[in-house]
Amino acid sequence: DWDDILREAHHSDRPPEQHASVRQTIMSIREKYETRRSRCGITAEAIDSFCHRCECYRRLLNGIANGLDSNRRTAGNAQVQVQSAARDEQDEKMSADDDEEEDG
């Protein structure tokens, strides 16, 4: 049964972080089975589809999405800090200029 073969090659019995990549899964299956577009072989597209339906792939996508959100927040916070520092520097300069006018 191809599903059993796919699960074994993808290491689906292990925790998701230990599953094989799509490429590793294809290579593992190619070592033992025909992967051409024939009646008796499994296609690379079928292997790819199996791997993309796996929980490990969904976790990977969620992790990437969360990482992107985190990076956006970090970049946004950094931009606010730079703007705030620039305003503080400008305020200090204006204050120093006012002090010079009062002294002069």
N, C-alpha and C positions, 0 to 999 in steps of 0.2 A: 504494500500500500504506500503510495507516494507521500501521503501525509506523515506517516511514521518515519519514512526516510528523511523527509524535510526536517521534522522535529529533531531527529537524531543529529543530522548534520549541522543544524542551527544551535544545538545544545539547549533546546527548549526546556529540558528537565532541570537545568541549573538556574540560579538566580538571574534576573534580567541583565545585570551588569556583566555577567559572564557569557552571554550569548555571543555567537559568532556574527561577524558583519555579513552583509549581503555577499560581498566578494568572497569571504572565507567560506560561506555556506555553498556558493556555486562551485568553488574549487574543490571542496570536500566531496560534493556529489559527483563532479566530473572525474574524480579519481576512480570511482566505482561504477558509474552508470553513464549511459548515453544521454547527452543533453542536446542533441540536434532536434530539429523540427521533424521528427518522425513519429510514426504511430506508437512506437514503444518507448520513446525517450521523453524526458521531461524538458521543457524549455526553460531557458534562463529567465524569461518573463514570468513564468509560473513560480520560480524560486524567488525572484525579486518581489513578486506580489505576496508570497507567503511571509517573507521577512518583514515587509512593510505593514502587515497586519498584526505583527507580534507586539506584545506589551513593551518590549525593550525599545522598539522604534518610537512608540508613542511617548515613552519616558524621555527619550533623547530629544524629540521635538519639543516637549514641554520644558525640558531643561534649557534648550536653546532659546525658546521664547522668553522664559523667565530671566535668563541671562541678558537678553537684549533689553528687556524692560528695566532691569537693574542698571545696565550700562546707560540707558537713557536718563534714568533718575540721577545717577552719579554725574553725568555730563551736565544735566540741568542744574544740579546743586553747585557744581564747580563754576558754572557760568554766573550764577547768582553771587557766589563768593567773590569772583573777579570784579563784577560790577560794584559790589559793596565796597571792596578795597579801593577801587578807583574813585568812588564817591568820597570815601574817608580821606584819601590823599588830596583830593580837590578841596575838601572842606578845610584840611590842615593848611594848605597853601593859601587859601583865601583868608584864613584866620591870621596867618603870619603876615600877609600883605596888609591887613587891617592894623596889626600891631605896629608895623613899620610906619604907616600913615600917622598913627597917633603919636609915635615917637618923633616924627619928622616935622 
